[in-house]
Amino acid sequence: MNFTILNFDSLDSTNTEIIKRAKQGASEGLCVVAREQTAGRGRHGRVWISEKDAGFYFSLLLRPTIENKFLPLITLMTAVAVFDVLTELYDLEPDIKWANDLHVNDKKISGILAEMIETNAGLAVVVGIGINLQSSVFPAELKDSATSMAAESGRKIDREMLLKSLTEKLAKFYDVLQGANGAAQIRDEWTQRSSYAQGKRVTVKLADGQFEGTTRGIAENGALRVETETGAIKIVTAGDVERLRKTA
Ligand code: BTN
C-alpha cells in the first residue's frame, strides 16, 4: 500500500478529517496524524480524550475489496497490527480485548474506531487508532482502567518510529486480509493474540441489558461466540465485553 501522511497540530478528529477527504475522492493509504483532537471520538458515541501530545491520534483510509460480510474483520486486523507494534517495538505484553481494545497489565492502552462510509468511489473504511502515550493527563475516572506507553515501557516514545512501525504492520496485515483465504488468516492471527478468544468468563453489556458466559472463539465475521449458563451460544457483534472479575 502507498501511504500519504498528513500531519496536523490540532484537528477536531482525525477520523472526521479522513471521512471528509474520502468523500472528496482521496485514495486508499491516506493517513492523518494529529498532536491533539478537540472532538476525538470513541466507540458507542463516547468521547476520546485527546490532550496535546498525551496520545497518538491516527487515522487511515482503506478502500477494501473483500466481501462485505468480512468488513468487521478490519477492526480485528487493526488490533493485530497494533499488538505487534507494542510487542516488537516496545517489548510490551499486550492482550486484545474483544473486539479491538489493546490492554497491557489489564488496563487499556489503545482503542480502535473503524467507520464505514459511502463515497462516489464506493465504500470506504476509516480506521482510527488512539494510543495513550502519557498517563499524567488521565481524568480520575480513567486512572484505574487506563495505562500508557510511558507508564508501561518506561521509555520516551518516538512518534516517528511509532508511525513507521504502525503503517508497516497495517500494510502487512491488510495485505493478508485482502489475499487468498485472508479472512481465516486474520481470525487466526487475532485468536493467537487474544486471551478473550477461548474459555474466558465474561460479562457482555448490550444496549438493552447484559449477560454472563464463557467465550468460545470467533465467528466467520469476527463476532464473539459466548456460551451462556444454559449451554446456548450467543453471537456478539456489538456491545462491550468485560472480563468477569473475582469478587472478594
Ligand atoms: C475506543 O476505544 O472507543 C476507540 C477510540 C478511538 C480513538 C481514535 S484517536 C484517532 C481517531 N480519531 C478519533 O476521533 N477517534 C480515533
Boltz pocket constraint, residues with backbone or C-beta under 6 A from the ligand:
constraints:
  - pocket:
      binder: B
      contacts: [[A, 12], [A, 13], [A, 14], [A, 15], [A, 16], [A, 37], [A, 39], [A, 40], [A, 41], [A, 42], [A, 43], [A, 44], [A, 46], [A, 48], [A, 56], [A, 57], [A, 58], [A, 59], [A, 101], [A, 110], [A, 111], [A, 112], [A, 113], [A, 128], [A, 129], [A, 130], [A, 131]]
      max_distance: 6.0
